[in-house]
């Protein structure tokens, strides 16, 4: 996995995991503007950004890659922050290697979702894989969950993540097979962290039906009890970009509770 790091080498380490179609550099505004004292380790998932695009792209292989990232960039257990599909990976990482996970911050986690809904999402992604130009990319993002995101952040996303294809069209720095596979992986049941894992979940209430389903919340509550904090926010899905202050506060709270 390609990895971008932010912050001082001696800062407390936080592993941040993006969602489907994302990349590690997307965490830059949060890391530099709101968590400058922390060492934020931000990989590109397999099939995304500058990481290997070689198959397979399963949850298990992504988690194996994340463990390799931790081997290189962390000396002990870390707080793992996951957005969307990154939340599913954070949960799987905590279940697979609990000794590596100090706590979890799940930002509108997408896991255990309805298969028909995900089949529609995959088909829609294929239909809109290419865009005409940067303005078209901007307009499409604004029509989706990015409508709350600051203009400067969206501009940076387009400048760093959108590529010309050579035939007059543009698309994102992603492998289409990885994205299709990932939509399918989101239908798999959620892995659960071990009892006692300090966990905070932010649920974006404008996402309907919710990605963070009642069934997921119930399972986490049963497993974690008072080690689970749930926050409902009146926002769309791009929580770390549209609500960076809330995200940073939540990360710091979990760090403080896991000293």
N, C-alpha and C positions, 0 to 999 in steps of 0.2 A: 504493500500500500504506500502511495505517496502521502507524505505527512507535512502539514504546515504547523509550526509552533509559534506561539505568541507569549510574551511576558518573560520575566527573569528566569534564568536557569535554576535559581534556588527558591523559586516560589512554590507554593503548594500546587501539586499537579492535578489537573482536571482533564479527563478524556471526554471530548465532545464528538458526538456521532450524528451526522446529518441524515436526512431522509431521502426517499426516492427522488432522483433527478438532481440531488444536491452535490456539494463538494465542500472540502474542508475550509477553503478560504472564505466561504460564506459566513463563518463565525467571526471574521475580523472585527466588525463593528462592536459586537458584544465583548470580545476579548480586549481590544485596545481601548475602547471608550468606557467600559463599565467594570472590567476585571483586570486592570493593568498590572496588579501585583501578583496575579496567579500565573502559573505556567499552564497554558491551555494547549493541549495536544489535539490537533484536528486532522484526522486522516480523510483522504478520499476513499470511499468504499470501492470495492472491486467492480469494474464496469463503469465507474464514474470518474470524471475528471482526469487526473494524471496517473491514476493507479492502473494496474494491469487490467486489460479488458478480456482476458482469457476466461472461458467458462471452466467450472460451473460457478453460479452466482447464488448459491443457497445460503440460508441463514447460518448453517454450520460453517461453511467456508468463510463467510464474512467474519464470524466470531473468531475463527482461527487466525485470520488476518489481524483482527484487533488485539488478540493476545500477543502476536508478534510485535505489534506497535508498542504495547505495554512493556514487553521484554526490553525494547530498545530505549524507551523514553521515561520509564517509571521505575523507581527503586522499591516501591511498596504498594499497598492497596490505594486506589484512587476513587474519587467520586466520578461516576460515569453519568454524563448528560446525554440523553437521546431525544431527538425530535422526530416525530412521525415514525417511519420505519426504523429510524435510529433508536426509538423507544423499544421496539421489538427486539432489536439487537442488544440493547443494554440489559433487558430482562434475560435474554438467553445467555449473555456473558456472565451475569450474576448467578444464574443457575449452573452454568458449566464450570466456572472457576470462582466460587464465592470468596476465596482467599485474596483475590485480586481486586475486589470491589468493596470500597469503604462505605459507599452510599449511592443512591440513585436519584436522579432528577429526570422525570419523564415529561416531556413537553408535547402535549396532545398526542400521546403515543397511538400508533396505528398497528393493531395486532388482533388476530382472531376475528377478522371482518367477514361479512357475508360474501360468499363466492360469486353470486350473480352481480353484486355491486362491483366487485373487482374485475370481473370479466368485461363489464361495461367500461370501466376505467381504462383497462388495457386497450380495448378497441378505440376509445377516444384518443388515447395517446398515439396510437399508430396513425390515426386520421390527421393528427395535427403535428406530426413529427417535424416537418419542415416549416420554416417561416420565410416570408418574402424578403424581409430586411430587418434592421434593428427597430424601426418604428413598429413593425408588425409584432415583433417579439415583445416590445414594451406594452402594446395594446392588449395582447393576449394575457400577459402577466397581470395587468391591471384588472382584466375581466375575471381573473381567477382569485385565489386566496391572497395575492400580493396587493390588493387594493388599499390596504392600510399601511404598507411599507413606505418608508421615507424615499423621496425621489433619488437622493444620492445613493442609497443602498441598491435600488433597482438599476440605476445607471452602472454601478460597479459590477453588478451581476451580469449585465449584458456585455460589458467591456471585457470581462475576464472569462466568461463561460460560453459565449456564443461564437460559433465558427462558421466561415463560408465553406460550402461544400465543393466549389469548383464548377458547378453547373448553374450558377446564378441564384441558388437558394442558400439558406442558413439553417443551422440546427445547433443544438447544445452539445457540449463536450461529454457525450454519453454513448454507451453502446446500446442500441435498441433492444438487443436480446436480453441484456441485463435488466433493463427496465421492465420488459414483459415478464421475465422470471420473477422479479421482485413483487409485481402486483399479485402474482400467484402466491408467493411466500406470505403475504399479509393475511391470507385466509387460514393460515395454520394456527392452532391453539397457542395461547400465550404460555411461555415458560414463566415460572414464578421464582422469585429470589428466596433464599433461605430465611427462615424465621429470624427476626431481629435486624434485618437489613433496613437501615434508615432510608426512607423513600418519600419523595415529594412528587406529586403529579399536578400539572396545570392542564385543565381541560378547557378547550376553546369552545365556548357555548354557541358560537355562530355556525359551527360545523354540525349540520343536521342531515341525516342521522349522524350521531357522534362517532368519531374515530375511537375515542376512549369510551368504550361501551359500558353500560351498566354491569354487564357480566364481568368485564375486566376489573372494574372498581370493586365489585363484590368479592371476587377471588383474591385481590390484593388485600382487601380489608380483613378477610378471614385469615389470611396467611400472616399479615404484619401487625394487625391491631393498632396500638397507639404509636407504632413506629411509622405509620403512614399518615401523610398530610395531603389533603386534597384541596386544591384551589380552583374555583370556577372563574373564568375571565370572559368578559363580553367582547370577544375578538374572533377573528378568523384563524385559519390553521397555522400561519407563519409566526408562531409565538416568539421565537428568539429574535426575529427581525422587527416585528411590530410592537413587542412588549419587552425590550431589552432590560429596562430597569427592574421589572418584575422577575425576569429570568435571572438576572444577576443576584438579586436579593434572595431568591430561592436557593441558588447554588451556595451562596454564603451561609445561609441558614443550615443547610445540610452539612457543610463543612464544619460549622460550629458545633453541631450536635454529634459529630463523629470524631471529635478530637481524641 
